Amino acid sequence: ADIKAHLDRFVIRQDEAKKVLATAVCDHYHHAQMLREDRESGTPGPRLEFSKQNVIIIGPTGVGKTYLVKHIADLIGVPFVKADATKFSETGYVGADVDDLVRDLVAKANGDIGLAEHGIIYLDEIDKLSSGPEKLGRDVSGRGVQTALLKLMEETEVALYAPNDIRSQMQMMFDTRKGRTGREVVNTRNILFIVSGAFSGLEKIIEKRQSKASIGFGAAWQEKPAAEELLRLARTKDFIDYGFEAEFIGRLPVRVFCDALTADDLFQIMKNSEGSLIRQYEREFHAYGVRAVFEDDALRAVAITAAEEKTGARGLVTAWEKVLRDFKFELPSLGV
């Protein structure tokens, strides 16, 4: 509840996503603490079984998926790494290696491998890894990365120094000289993965499946649900049709759906969110000695324009930029 209250200050709506993320992060943190206490007390007996609750966040662009995770990262006491799924390629090809994520965790934990093994990895733009039926030949940045992530999300040992990276090998030489040998692998069993993506086009796959189920004379006529309602009906098979490996989606058992934002939500974002754009504009004008005052009616009018952009909270920047363009250009030089 404390984490959710903190997120409420920055992100409007998305209550379900906030609850799921807050719970997953707290569970993960407590599990890490319990394991540490077990290790320190040295009690013999069976190890605790723990099934990871890796999370996948699905929702249209600009509704706050990345923003949510960014603010959770500020709160938690475990190392946290954020990356874009688009920068990775299969091992052996040019591009980042997924194992680098784990090495980044160790760097975030200041070299403490034990702490890094209970970190959280957040991968954005995960839907760009899907390999559609029209892709021919070797898909080194899609299916190849999915396969590489499989073992990482389950349990594997990652070498602390990348064998094919010169910089990493030099670092290993320096560390060996300093007398730091010890354990050179990181186990990923307890690393929590949170992935997110917009999954545009997934609703079409779900709609197709829905309509197949209700064809024929006996089928009751029903209204088509909206796109965001359709996303909530997503099943594992839909993700596989979208171009994901069954094993990949199976390792993301917790699925959260974010709501699209209405004009009223966008108004609330400007009015009440602590990261509001309005504060930014007030500061920008203030730098030139101009005091900008935004009235509620104006905010509502811009919110309506921004909602038509269909890019979530990002539409606010588009809408405001148009309105303020001339003011920002003229006012500073007028000496107002």
Secondary structure, 3 states (H helix, E strand, C coil): CHHHHHHHCCCCCCHHHHHHHHHHHHHHHHHHHHHHHHHHHCCCCCCCCCCCCCEEEECCCCCCHHHHHHHHHHHCCCCEEEEEHHHECCCCCCCECCHHHHHHHHHHCCCCHHHHCCCEEEEECHHHHCCCCCCCCCCCCCHHHHHHHHHHHCCCEEECCCCCCHHHHHHHHHHHHCCCCCCCEEECCCCEEEEEECCCCHHHHHHHHHHHHCCCCCCCCCCCCCHHHHHCCCCHHHHHHHCCCHHHHHCCCEEEECCCCCHHHHHHHHHHCCCCHHHHHHHHHHCCCCCCCCCHHHHHHHHHHHHHHCCCCHHHHHHHHHHHHHHHHHHHHHCC
